[in-house]
Amino acid sequence: MDDIQDLGQKLFADVNAVHALVEFQNVHPIYLGAKQLACCDVVDLVGNLWLSMFMAGWFSVVLVVAMFCYIKRLDELPRKR
């Protein structure tokens, strides 16, 4: 009978320990960190990545147009014999 009481007390202590771990003051900081990561940090990272790729794309377009203009001018030069 003592073993059953000891087991019941140990189980009760374990349940109380789990309850203490999931209380608001313990879980709320983790929740805020995950929320900030999802809504702020990841969105900023994706936005900055998109902006940098957009600017690199436009820079590439400008370089391609300049290259075509240069090739056109080279084609207009007289041929050497």
ChimeraX attribute file (.defattr): number of C-alpha atoms within 10 A of each C-alpha:
attribute: neighborCount
match mode: 1-to-1
recipient: residues
	/A:1	6
	/A:2	7
	/A:3	8
	/A:4	9
	/A:5	10
	/A:6	11
	/A:7	12
	/A:8	12
	/A:9	12
	/A:10	12
	/A:11	12
	/A:12	12
	/A:13	12
	/A:14	12
	/A:15	12
	/A:16	11
	/A:17	11
	/A:18	11
	/A:19	10
	/A:20	12
	/A:21	12
	/A:22	11
	/A:23	10
	/A:24	10
	/A:25	10
	/A:26	11
	/A:27	11
	/A:28	12
	/A:29	11
	/A:30	11
	/A:31	12
	/A:32	11
	/A:33	10
	/A:34	13
	/A:35	12
	/A:36	13
	/A:37	13
	/A:38	12
	/A:39	10
	/A:40	11
	/A:41	13
	/A:42	12
	/A:43	13
	/A:44	13
	/A:45	11
	/A:46	11
	/A:47	12
	/A:48	12
	/A:49	12
	/A:50	12
	/A:51	12
	/A:52	11
	/A:53	12
	/A:54	12
	/A:55	12
	/A:56	12
	/A:57	12
	/A:58	11
	/A:59	11
	/A:60	12
	/A:61	12
	/A:62	11
	/A:63	12
	/A:64	12
	/A:65	11
	/A:66	12
	/A:67	12
	/A:68	11
	/A:69	12
	/A:70	11
	/A:71	11
	/A:72	11
	/A:73	10
	/A:74	11
	/A:75	10
	/A:76	8
	/A:77	8
	/A:78	7
	/A:79	7
	/A:80	4
	/A:81	3
